[in-house]
């Protein structure tokens, strides 16, 4: 795959960009709770549709596992018993990150944000490293305006969790990954249909 351009987000990009568009709408599929005083991360979101601000968005995209403690008012650790969440794991986290990109794009296309497009572009440029010019970004904004957030396509490469030497990694399914690329990048509907799996339980 030839990559035409790159865009790397800086550490505070999620918080800054979500706040710049006035918050976004997301929909966790399960409750999410995690507190980490050392990393300065606090996630406490309930399942269902909701509007979140920049700080909450950081937790939304970083959450990986339900926490086993709360941080007390004096910084003390209070152990808790919390059930696991359907939002746990790296693959689900990737899906939430994709959901947030679509949510920010949709919010940026709202009339009040389109009026502030140059300011939003300047904010975006302060939070990324990219080889795109400001003119190219404004042109992309125009394309997204006409096509809406639906103009964005994304997916997670099919595969399985693997472990080697105590290191966890994602092992791609080469055949299904090739089908995914053909479907998303080349519009091959037949490849997309081949990705569907049906299980019959009797």
N, CA, C and O of each residue as an XYZ file, in Angstrom:
808
protein
N       0.852     -1.184      0.000
C       0.000      0.000      0.000
C       0.887      1.233      0.000
O       1.761      1.377      0.855
N       0.663      2.111     -0.950
C       1.418      3.368     -1.001
C       0.728      4.384     -0.101
O      -0.436      4.719     -0.317
N       1.435      4.869      0.895
C       0.895      5.865      1.824
C       1.185      7.255      1.252
O       2.345      7.623      1.065
N       0.138      8.015      0.979
C       0.308      9.328      0.349
C       0.778     10.393      1.332
O       1.629     11.220      1.004
N       0.217     10.366      2.542
C       0.563     11.382      3.529
C       0.497     10.767      4.928
O      -0.088      9.700      5.115
N       1.090     11.431      5.889
C       1.037     10.939      7.268
C       0.547     12.033      8.199
O       0.664     13.223      7.903
N      -0.002     11.612      9.325
C      -0.463     12.533     10.358
C      -0.264     11.847     11.701
O      -0.862     10.801     11.958
N       0.564     12.421     12.552
C       0.871     11.852     13.869
C       0.297     12.769     14.936
O       0.587     13.966     14.956
N      -0.517     12.209     15.823
C      -1.119     13.003     16.895
C      -0.146     13.199     18.043
O       0.557     12.265     18.429
N      -0.100     14.405     18.592
C       0.689     14.677     19.790
C      -0.087     14.203     21.025
O      -1.262     13.849     20.933
N       0.583     14.202     22.167
C       0.013     13.627     23.386
C      -1.335     14.238     23.778
O      -2.238     13.508     24.187
N      -1.487     15.552     23.664
C      -2.716     16.210     24.106
C      -3.727     16.432     22.981
O      -4.732     17.116     23.174
N      -3.463     15.859     21.816
C      -4.295     16.149     20.638
C      -5.761     15.795     20.844
O      -6.640     16.572     20.471
N      -6.035     14.646     21.423
C      -7.434     14.211     21.595
C      -8.197     15.210     22.447
O      -9.273     15.664     22.061
N      -7.647     15.554     23.602
C      -8.321     16.490     24.506
C      -8.534     17.846     23.831
O      -9.634     18.397     23.876
N      -7.495     18.377     23.215
C      -7.569     19.710     22.608
C      -8.568     19.747     21.457
O      -9.371     20.676     21.367
N      -8.528     18.746     20.576
C      -9.406     18.750     19.400
C     -10.871     18.540     19.774
O     -11.752     19.184     19.204
N     -11.141     17.643     20.728
C     -12.531     17.413     21.147
C     -13.091     18.674     21.792
O     -14.232     19.048     21.523
N     -12.311     19.326     22.630
C     -12.778     20.571     23.246
C     -12.943     21.678     22.201
O     -13.832     22.521     22.321
N     -12.081     21.673     21.174
C     -12.153     22.706     20.141
C     -13.454     22.643     19.352
O     -13.959     23.675     18.911
N     -14.007     21.435     19.166
C     -15.274     21.301     18.423
C     -16.487     21.319     19.347
O     -17.621     21.168     18.891
N     -16.249     21.504     20.655
C     -17.353     21.621     21.602
C     -17.863     20.307     22.146
O     -19.011     20.224     22.582
N     -17.023     19.264     22.129
C     -17.441     17.950     22.622
C     -17.946     17.077     21.488
O     -18.229     17.561     20.393
N     -18.057     15.767     21.768
C     -18.506     14.819     20.743
C     -19.492     13.820     21.341
O     -19.561     13.633     22.556
N     -20.250     13.186     20.452
C     -21.188     12.136     20.857
C     -20.566     10.769     20.618
O     -20.092     10.478     19.519
N     -20.568      9.931     21.650
C     -20.044      8.569     21.542
C     -21.035      7.611     22.201
O     -22.002      8.034     22.835
N     -20.774      6.311     22.038
C     -21.671      5.322     22.628
C     -20.891      4.098     23.106
O     -20.716      3.144     22.347
N     -20.415      4.114     24.372
C     -19.767      2.925     24.926
C     -20.764      1.763     24.968
O     -21.947      1.970     25.238
N     -20.289      0.545     24.704
C     -21.182     -0.618     24.746
C     -21.287     -1.203     26.143
O     -22.091     -2.104     26.384
N     -20.468     -0.688     27.078
C     -20.504     -1.170     28.463
C     -19.891     -0.099     29.355
O     -19.251      0.834     28.870
N     -20.093     -0.240     30.680
C     -19.495      0.711     31.626
C     -17.980      0.624     31.554
O     -17.418     -0.448     31.327
N     -17.323      1.765     31.749
C     -15.864      1.841     31.721
C     -15.390      2.558     32.989
O     -15.784      3.694     33.248
N     -14.541      1.886     33.777
C     -14.007      2.525     34.976
C     -12.537      2.166     35.148
O     -12.144      1.002     35.078
N     -11.730      3.217     35.378
C     -10.301      3.006     35.642
C      -9.733      4.289     36.234
O     -10.023      5.378     35.740
N      -8.931      4.173     37.282
C      -8.264      5.331     37.872
C      -6.793      5.016     38.065
O      -6.435      3.938     38.539
N      -5.951      5.956     37.698
C      -4.510      5.789     37.812
C      -3.902      7.146     38.181
O      -3.763      8.025     37.331
N      -3.545      7.300     39.446
C      -3.005      8.586     39.887
C      -1.624      8.825     39.300
O      -1.276      9.971     39.016
N      -0.824      7.778     39.109
C       0.524      7.934     38.573
C       0.466      8.427     37.130
O       1.220      9.324     36.753
N      -0.421      7.850     36.320
C      -0.541      8.254     34.921
C      -1.514      9.389     34.707
O      -1.658      9.885     33.590
N      -2.194      9.810     35.779
C      -3.149     10.906     35.681
C      -4.354     10.589     34.819
O      -4.923     11.478     34.186
N      -4.749      9.312     34.793
C      -5.872      8.901     33.962
C      -7.066      8.516     34.826
O      -6.939      7.730     35.766
N      -8.221      9.075     34.498
C      -9.454      8.700     35.191
C     -10.530      8.475     34.136
O     -10.835      9.366     33.344
N     -11.100      7.276     34.136
C     -12.153      6.918     33.199
C     -13.362      6.473     34.002
O     -13.261      5.550     34.810
N     -14.495      7.110     33.796
C     -15.729      6.714     34.481
C     -16.900      7.056     33.558
O     -17.557      8.085     33.721
N     -17.148      6.175     32.587
C     -18.211      6.372     31.615
C     -19.206      5.214     31.697
O     -18.813      4.063     31.892
N     -20.470      5.518     31.551
C     -21.513      4.499     31.565
C     -21.847      4.079     30.141
O     -21.583      4.815     29.191
N     -22.422      2.904     30.000
C     -22.822      2.417     28.682
C     -23.924      3.298     28.112
O     -24.740      3.850     28.851
N     -23.937      3.421     26.785
C     -25.007      4.148     26.121
C     -24.560      5.457     25.507
O     -23.453      5.927     25.769
N     -25.430      6.053     24.677
C     -25.105      7.306     24.000
C     -24.892      8.440     24.994
O     -25.632      8.565     25.970
N     -23.893      9.256     24.747
C     -23.608     10.396     25.620
C     -22.675     11.378     24.927
O     -22.006     11.049     23.948
N     -22.652     12.586     25.462
C     -21.742     13.620     24.943
C     -20.595     13.767     25.934
O     -20.811     13.888     27.140
N     -19.371     13.753     25.408
C     -18.201     13.822     26.283
C     -17.309     14.997     25.887
O     -17.315     15.446     24.742
N     -16.537     15.485     26.875
C     -15.590     16.568     26.625
C     -14.203     15.986     26.332
O     -14.042     14.768     26.250
N     -13.219     16.846     26.178
C     -11.886     16.406     25.818
C     -11.243     15.470     26.820
O     -10.649     14.462     26.436
N     -11.353     15.790     28.107
C     -10.751     14.940     29.136
C     -11.394     13.558     29.146
O     -10.699     12.548     29.264
N     -12.719     13.510     29.021
C     -13.412     12.219     28.976
C     -13.036     11.444     27.721
O     -12.945     10.217     27.750
N     -12.818     12.159     26.616
C     -12.443     11.509     25.356
C     -11.101     10.804     25.481
O     -10.902      9.738     24.899
N     -10.178     11.394     26.241
C      -8.874     10.754     26.462
C      -9.084      9.403     27.142
O      -8.489      8.403     26.738
N      -9.930      9.371     28.176
C     -10.230      8.111     28.843
C     -10.929      7.134     27.914
O     -10.662      5.933     27.948
N     -11.836      7.658     27.076
C     -12.595      6.827     26.139
C     -11.671      6.075     25.185
O     -11.910      4.907     24.879
N     -10.614      6.743     24.715
C      -9.725      6.088     23.751
C      -8.565      5.339     24.406
O      -7.930      4.508     23.757
N      -8.277      5.620     25.682
C      -7.147      4.941     26.331
C      -7.564      3.729     27.164
O      -6.737      2.862     27.445
N      -8.828      3.660     27.558
C      -9.289      2.563     28.420
C      -8.968      1.206     27.803
O      -9.234      0.968     26.625
N      -8.385      0.311     28.627
C      -8.048     -1.033     28.148
C      -8.544     -2.117     29.098
O      -8.869     -3.224     28.667
N      -8.601     -1.800     30.394
C      -8.984     -2.803     31.390
C      -9.636     -2.114     32.571
O      -9.234     -1.015     32.955
N     -10.654     -2.763     33.155
C     -11.345     -2.209     34.324
C     -10.396     -2.154     35.515
O      -9.664     -3.108     35.782
N     -10.415     -1.029     36.228
C      -9.540     -0.856     37.376
C      -9.994     -1.660     38.583
O     -11.168     -2.008     38.704
N      -9.046     -1.953     39.482
C      -9.359     -2.705     40.699
C      -9.292     -1.821     41.943
O      -9.351     -2.323     43.066
N      -9.165     -0.479     41.744
C      -9.129      0.431     42.887
C      -9.586      1.829     42.481
O      -9.579      2.194     41.306
N      -9.981      2.591     43.487
C     -10.280      4.012     43.335
C      -9.199      4.800     44.070
O      -8.508      4.275     44.943
N      -9.070      6.068     43.697
C      -8.143      6.954     44.390
C      -8.950      7.792     45.364
O      -9.856      8.515     44.951
N      -8.633      7.706     46.662
C      -9.358      8.443     47.689
C      -9.034      9.928     47.672
O      -8.168     10.365     46.914
N      -9.728     10.716     48.507
C      -9.545     12.176     48.531
C      -8.137     12.610     48.936
O      -7.707     13.713     48.596
N      -7.421     11.755     49.654
C      -6.056     12.088     50.067
C      -5.014     11.328     49.260
O      -3.859     11.214     49.671
N      -5.429     10.810     48.110
C      -4.501     10.079     47.245
C      -4.323      8.627     47.613
O      -3.511      7.926     47.009
N      -5.084      8.159     48.614
C      -4.941      6.763     49.029
C      -5.644      5.828     48.045
O      -6.624      6.202     47.401
N      -5.125      4.608     47.945
C      -5.706      3.602     47.046
C      -6.755      2.804     47.805
O      -6.473      2.233     48.858
N      -7.971      2.769     47.258
C      -9.076      2.028     47.864
C      -9.439      0.871     46.931
O      -9.941      1.087     45.828
N      -9.183     -0.338     47.379
C      -9.471     -1.517     46.559
C     -10.978     -1.670     46.354
O     -11.764     -1.439     47.273
N     -11.368     -2.056     45.155
C     -12.776     -2.293     44.845
C     -12.914     -3.599     44.062
O     -11.947     -4.120     43.505
N     -14.141     -4.108     44.037
C     -14.429     -5.284     43.214
C     -15.292     -4.813     42.052
O     -16.453     -4.443     42.229
N     -14.718     -4.831     40.890
C     -15.441     -4.352     39.715
C     -15.556     -5.485     38.696
O     -14.622     -6.265     38.511
N     -16.710     -5.564     38.041
C     -16.888     -6.599     37.014
C     -16.126     -6.212     35.756
O     -15.828     -5.038     35.542
N     -15.818     -7.183     34.937
C     -15.139     -6.887     33.681
C     -16.094     -6.153     32.749
O     -17.310     -6.186     32.939
N     -15.541     -5.499     31.753
C     -16.314     -4.705     30.810
C     -16.129     -5.241     29.389
O     -15.058     -5.732     29.033
N     -17.187     -5.139     28.588
C     -17.089     -5.525     27.177
C     -16.172     -4.579     26.412
O     -15.794     -4.852     25.273
N     -15.817     -3.463     27.049
C     -14.940     -2.476     26.412
C     -13.460     -2.807     26.604
O     -12.605     -2.087     26.089
N     -13.138     -3.878     27.332
C     -11.742     -4.205     27.605
C     -11.038     -4.783     26.383
O     -11.673     -5.355     25.497
N      -9.719     -4.627     26.350
C      -8.910     -5.228     25.300
C      -8.458     -4.232     24.248
O      -9.065     -3.178     24.061
N      -7.384     -4.587     23.567
C      -6.794     -3.697     22.570
C      -7.661     -3.530     21.328
O      -7.719     -2.442     20.755
N      -8.340     -4.603     20.907
C      -9.140     -4.510     19.692
C     -10.335     -3.599     19.913
O     -10.649     -2.774     19.055
N     -11.004     -3.734     21.051
C     -12.132     -2.858     21.341
C     -11.658     -1.414     21.493
O     -12.358     -0.483     21.093
N     -10.473     -1.228     22.068
C      -9.929      0.129     22.203
C      -9.699      0.745     20.822
O      -9.985      1.925     20.615
N      -9.187     -0.044     19.880
C      -8.986      0.435     18.509
C     -10.311      0.853     17.885
O     -10.385      1.870     17.197
N     -11.360      0.065     18.126
C     -12.680      0.396     17.585
C     -13.199      1.712     18.167
O     -13.818      2.504     17.458
N     -12.944      1.943     19.464
C     -13.363      3.212     20.075
C     -12.580      4.381     19.497
O     -13.133      5.463     19.305
N     -11.302      4.172     19.220
C     -10.494      5.235     18.620
C     -11.041      5.605     17.245
O     -11.097      6.782     16.889
N     -11.445      4.597     16.476
C     -12.047      4.863     15.165
C     -13.382      5.591     15.334
O     -13.709      6.494     14.564
N     -14.146      5.187     16.351
C     -15.427      5.843     16.618
C     -15.207      7.316     16.953
O     -15.981      8.172     16.526
N     -14.154      7.615     17.717
C     -13.888      9.001     18.095
C     -13.480      9.839     16.881
O     -13.890     10.994     16.764
N     -12.678      9.269     15.981
C     -12.288     10.001     14.767
C     -13.536     10.379     13.981
O     -13.657     11.512     13.516
N     -14.470      9.430     13.829
C     -15.708      9.723     13.100
C     -16.537     10.775     13.835
O     -17.150     11.639     13.207
N     -16.554     10.697     15.173
C     -17.338     11.646     15.967
C     -16.778     13.061     15.857
O     -17.539     14.020     15.727
N     -15.447     13.199     15.908
C     -14.819     14.520     15.792
C     -15.063     15.083     14.393
O     -15.343     16.272     14.241
N     -14.957     14.230     13.372
C     -15.198     14.673     11.993
C     -16.627     15.153     11.827
O     -16.870     16.198     11.223
N     -17.589     14.384     12.370
C     -19.004     14.766     12.276
C     -19.247     16.102     12.981
O     -19.986     16.951     12.484
N     -18.620     16.275     14.135
C     -18.812     17.514     14.905
C     -18.199     18.701     14.172
O     -18.759     19.797     14.177
N     -17.044     18.477     13.541
C     -16.373     19.554     12.808
C     -17.205     20.030     11.620
O     -17.040     21.159     11.158
N     -18.107     19.165     11.119
C     -18.937     19.511      9.961
C     -20.207     20.274     10.336
O     -20.965     20.687      9.459
N     -20.441     20.464     11.640
C     -21.619     21.231     12.057
C     -21.453     22.690     11.640
O     -20.337     23.208     11.652
N     -22.549     23.364     11.270
C     -22.458     24.738     10.756
C     -21.625     25.685     11.611
O     -20.819     26.453     11.085
N     -21.819     25.632     12.952
C     -21.078     26.575     13.797
C     -19.577     26.307     13.770
O     -18.779     27.231     13.931
N     -19.184     25.032     13.565
C     -17.762     24.725     13.481
C     -17.201     25.018     12.093
O     -16.036     25.395     11.961
N     -18.019     24.846     11.064
C     -17.564     25.178      9.710
C     -17.239     26.662      9.590
O     -16.326     27.047      8.861
N     -17.999     27.504     10.318
C     -17.711     28.939     10.308
C     -16.348     29.234     10.916
O     -15.712     30.233     10.582
N     -15.904     28.354     11.815
C     -14.610     28.529     12.474
C     -13.549     27.597     11.896
O     -12.546     27.316     12.553
N     -13.765     27.112     10.658
C     -12.850     26.135     10.061
C     -11.382     26.571     10.092
O     -10.531     25.767     10.474
N     -11.048     27.805      9.708
C      -9.628     28.201      9.747
C      -9.030     28.088     11.155
O      -7.891     27.650     11.318
N      -9.804     28.485     12.165
C      -9.316     28.387     13.546
C      -9.141     26.933     13.952
O      -8.164     26.586     14.615
N     -10.104     26.058     13.550
C      -9.999     24.637     13.866
C      -8.780     24.020     13.190
O      -8.084     23.195     13.783
N      -8.525     24.420     11.951
C      -7.357     23.903     11.233
C      -6.076     24.319     11.947
O      -5.153     23.516     12.090
N      -6.016     25.584     12.399
C      -4.834     26.046     13.145
C      -4.656     25.249     14.429
O      -3.538     24.883     14.791
N      -5.776     24.978     15.123
C      -5.710     24.168     16.349
C      -5.210     22.776     16.030
O      -4.360     22.235     16.738
N      -5.746     22.183     14.943
C      -5.331     20.846     14.538
C      -3.839     20.813     14.227
O      -3.135     19.892     14.641
N      -3.358     21.816     13.499
C      -1.947     21.854     13.133
C      -1.042     21.950     14.358
O       0.089     21.465     14.334
N      -1.532     22.571     15.421
C      -0.712     22.680     16.630
C      -0.619     21.357     17.380
O       0.211     21.204     18.275
N      -1.481     20.392     17.009
C      -1.545     19.125     17.740
C      -1.080     17.917     16.937
O      -1.196     16.781     17.398
N      -0.555     18.155     15.737
C      -0.120     17.035     14.899
C       1.228     17.320     14.252
O       1.684     18.461     14.170
N       1.847     16.232     13.794
C       2.993     16.325     12.896
C       2.518     15.716     11.589
O       2.034     14.584     11.580
N       2.646     16.440     10.488
C       2.135     15.954      9.210
C       2.911     16.580      8.054
O       3.533     17.632      8.201
N       2.859     15.908      6.900
C       3.447     16.478      5.695
C       2.382     17.160      4.839
O       2.685     17.646      3.749
N       1.132     17.199      5.322
C       0.069     17.913      4.627
C       0.226     19.422      4.861
O       0.599     19.853      5.952
N      -0.058     20.204      3.842
C      -0.023     21.645      4.006
C      -1.371     22.123      4.551
O      -2.358     21.388      4.531
N      -1.395     23.352      5.031
C      -2.647     23.926      5.534
C      -3.696     23.970      4.423
O      -4.876     23.723      4.671
N      -3.269     24.282      3.208
C      -4.182     24.326      2.065
C      -4.783     22.950      1.792
O      -5.975     22.837      1.503
N      -3.958     21.903      1.883
C      -4.457     20.546      1.659
C      -5.475     20.147      2.727
O      -6.475     19.497      2.420
N      -5.223     20.533      3.973
C      -6.153     20.202      5.053
C      -7.488     20.902      4.837
O      -8.544     20.301      5.033
N      -7.448     22.169      4.434
C      -8.691     22.891      4.142
C      -9.433     22.245      2.969
O     -10.663     22.190      2.970
N      -8.691     21.757      1.969
C      -9.314     21.065      0.836
C      -9.979     19.778      1.303
O     -11.081     19.454      0.862
N      -9.318     19.042      2.193
C      -9.907     17.814      2.744
C     -11.178     18.134      3.526
O     -12.159     17.393      3.465
N     -11.150     19.251      4.266
C     -12.339     19.662      5.013
C     -13.507     19.905      4.063
O     -14.650     19.580      4.384
N     -13.224     20.471      2.905
C     -14.268     20.714      1.906
C     -14.832     19.402      1.388
O     -16.041     19.269      1.200
N     -13.943     18.421      1.154
C     -14.390     17.096      0.698
C     -15.278     16.453      1.749
O     -16.336     15.911      1.428
N     -14.848     16.514      3.008
C     -15.642     15.923      4.081
C     -16.976     16.642      4.242
O     -17.987     16.027      4.583
N     -16.970     17.948      3.995
C     -18.212     18.706      4.100
C     -19.239     18.193      3.097
O     -20.419     18.062      3.422
N     -18.793     17.905      1.885
C     -19.727     17.430      0.858
C     -20.104     15.969      1.070
O     -21.222     15.558      0.758
N     -19.167     15.185      1.602
C     -19.443     13.762      1.783
C     -19.903     13.394      3.177
O     -20.426     12.302      3.399
N     -19.708     14.310      4.120
C     -20.077     14.020      5.507
C     -19.080     13.068      6.135
O     -18.121     12.642      5.491
N     -19.312     12.731      7.415
C     -18.407     11.826      8.130
C     -18.392     10.453      7.488
O     -17.443      9.692      7.679
N     -19.441     10.119      6.719
C     -19.492      8.823      6.060
C     -18.419      8.666      5.005
O     -18.198      7.560      4.512
N     -17.733      9.773      4.638
C     -16.659      9.682      3.648
C     -15.439      8.972      4.229
O     -14.546      8.568      3.485
N     -15.394      8.819      5.548
C     -14.283      8.115      6.192
C     -14.581      6.626      6.259
O     -15.685      6.222      6.626
N     -13.597      5.816      5.903
C     -13.745      4.368      6.010
C     -12.589      3.840      6.843
O     -11.459      4.312      6.713
N     -12.861      2.876      7.685
C     -11.808      2.307      8.517
C     -12.187      0.928      8.997
O     -13.361      0.557      9.001
N     -11.186      0.172      9.400
C     -11.435     -1.176      9.896
C     -10.219     -1.634     10.679
O      -9.157     -1.016     10.604
N     -10.370     -2.708     11.427
C      -9.258     -3.340     12.123
C      -8.871     -4.580     11.330
O      -9.733     -5.367     10.938
N      -7.590     -4.749     11.098
C      -7.128     -5.910     10.347
C      -7.529     -7.178     11.099
O      -7.234     -7.303     12.288
N      -8.202     -8.130     10.421
C      -8.615     -9.375     11.086
C      -7.402    -10.169     11.569
O      -6.364    -10.195     10.908
N      -7.543    -10.811     12.718
C      -6.449    -11.608     13.252
C      -6.791    -12.161     14.611
O      -7.961    -12.231     14.986
N      -5.764    -12.557     15.355
C      -5.960    -13.148     16.676
C      -4.905    -12.628     17.649
O      -3.820    -12.214     17.241
N      -5.238    -12.656     18.947
C      -4.270    -12.322     19.992
C      -3.235    -13.431     20.083
O      -3.589    -14.610     20.087
N      -1.969    -13.070     20.156
C      -0.901    -14.055     20.310
C       0.033    -13.595     21.422
O       0.058    -12.417     21.778
N       0.806    -14.543     21.968
C       1.793    -14.226     23.000
C       3.110    -14.902     22.649
O       3.135    -16.070     22.260
N       4.202    -14.162     22.790
C       5.523    -14.745     22.569
C       6.509    -14.121     23.536
O       6.730    -12.910     23.510
N       7.096    -14.936     24.383
C       8.057    -14.433     25.360
C       7.466    -13.420     26.311
O       8.150    -12.488     26.735
N       6.184    -13.596     26.654
C       5.521    -12.676     27.571
C       5.044    -11.389     26.928
O       4.521    -10.509     27.611
N       5.222    -11.269     25.601
C       4.787    -10.079     24.880
C       3.507    -10.392     24.113
O       3.438    -11.378     23.380
N       2.487     -9.538     24.289
C       1.231     -9.705     23.572
C       1.284     -8.930     22.264
O       1.777     -7.803     22.221
N       0.775     -9.538     21.202
C       0.718     -8.848     19.923
C      -0.448     -9.366     19.099
O      -1.054    -10.381     19.441
N      -0.762     -8.673     18.016
C      -1.874     -9.014     17.137
C      -1.304     -9.707     15.903
O      -0.488     -9.130     15.184
N      -1.735    -10.947     15.661
C      -1.263    -11.705     14.498
C      -2.309    -11.613     13.398
O      -3.383    -12.201     13.527
N      -2.025    -10.892     12.321
C      -3.013    -10.719     11.252
C      -3.339    -12.028     10.540
O      -2.474    -12.882     10.346
N      -4.595    -12.164     10.158
C      -5.039    -13.255      9.292
C      -4.788    -12.757      7.869
O      -5.519    -11.895      7.380
N      -3.767    -13.288      7.203
C      -3.326    -12.736      5.917
C      -4.419    -12.764      4.860
O      -4.599    -11.790      4.128
N      -5.153    -13.877      4.771
C      -6.192    -13.981      3.746
C      -7.313    -12.971      3.984
O      -7.729    -12.266      3.064
N      -7.802    -12.906      5.230
C      -8.893    -11.980      5.539
C      -8.423    -10.521      5.508
O      -9.208     -9.629      5.190
N      -7.159    -10.273      5.832
C      -6.618     -8.915      5.749
C      -6.599     -8.446      4.298
O      -6.948     -7.301      4.010
N      -6.189     -9.334      3.375
C      -6.171     -8.979      1.956
C      -7.584     -8.653      1.465
O      -7.776     -7.721      0.683
N      -8.573     -9.430      1.930
C      -9.965     -9.165      1.555
C     -10.424     -7.817      2.102
O     -11.123     -7.069      1.418
N     -10.028     -7.512      3.337
C     -10.401     -6.235      3.959
C      -9.847     -5.063      3.155
O     -10.563     -4.096      2.892
N      -8.571     -5.146      2.761
C      -7.967     -4.084      1.952
C      -8.690     -3.921      0.620
O      -8.969     -2.803      0.187
N      -8.993     -5.056     -0.028
C      -9.679     -4.990     -1.332
C     -11.043     -4.329     -1.191
O     -11.475     -3.570     -2.058
N     -11.705     -4.628     -0.093
C     -13.051     -4.084      0.140
C     -12.999     -2.588      0.443
O     -13.703     -1.797     -0.185
N     -12.149     -2.198      1.421
C     -12.117     -0.809      1.870
C     -11.404      0.127      0.892
O     -11.870      1.239      0.642
N     -10.275     -0.322      0.339
C      -9.470      0.567     -0.488
C      -9.854      0.557     -1.962
O      -9.647      1.540     -2.674
N     -10.417     -0.568     -2.416
C     -10.727     -0.677     -3.841
C     -12.216     -0.841     -4.125
O     -12.624     -0.953     -5.281
N     -13.036     -0.856     -3.055
C     -14.482     -0.953     -3.244
C     -14.955     -2.294     -3.773
O     -16.020     -2.367     -4.386
N     -14.191     -3.358     -3.551
C     -14.559     -4.695     -4.028
C     -15.625     -5.298     -3.118
O     -15.314     -5.849     -2.062
N     -16.884     -5.188     -3.538
C     -17.998     -5.686     -2.721
C     -17.933     -7.196     -2.526
O     -18.329     -7.694     -1.472
N     -17.443     -7.934     -3.518
C     -17.331     -9.389     -3.401
C     -16.364     -9.751     -2.274
O     -16.615    -10.680     -1.507
N     -15.254     -9.011     -2.181
C     -14.295     -9.234     -1.091
C     -14.957     -8.961      0.251
O     -14.736     -9.693      1.216
N     -15.772     -7.902      0.314
C     -16.482     -7.583      1.555
C     -17.437     -8.693      1.961
O     -17.546     -9.022      3.142
N     -18.128     -9.270      0.986
C     -19.067    -10.367      1.297
C     -18.336    -11.623      1.757
O     -18.863    -12.394      2.559
N     -17.115    -11.829      1.247
C     -16.339    -13.001      1.648
C     -15.871    -12.916      3.102
O     -15.510    -13.929      3.701
N     -15.878    -11.706      3.668
C     -15.467    -11.527      5.065
C     -16.540    -11.970      6.047
O     -16.248    -12.218      7.217
N     -17.783    -12.071      5.579
C     -18.888    -12.433      6.459
C     -18.794    -13.886      6.890
O     -18.592    -14.782      6.070
N     -18.943    -14.103      8.182
C     -18.944    -15.459      8.729
C     -20.288    -15.736      9.372
O     -20.829    -14.901     10.097
N     -20.820    -16.917      9.101
C     -22.112    -17.308      9.661
C     -21.913    -18.594     10.450
O     -21.325    -19.551      9.945
N     -22.395    -18.619     11.670
C     -22.334    -19.816     12.492
C     -23.756    -20.280     12.780
O     -24.595    -19.485     13.203
N     -24.032    -21.558     12.555
C     -25.356    -22.122     12.832
C     -25.242    -23.039     14.033
O     -24.482    -24.008     14.020
N     -25.998    -22.729     15.068
C     -25.997    -23.547     16.275
C     -27.310    -24.315     16.363
O     -28.386    -23.717     16.326
N     -27.227    -25.625     16.478
C     -28.442    -26.460     16.521
C     -28.655    -26.929     17.953
O     -29.617    -27.645     18.231
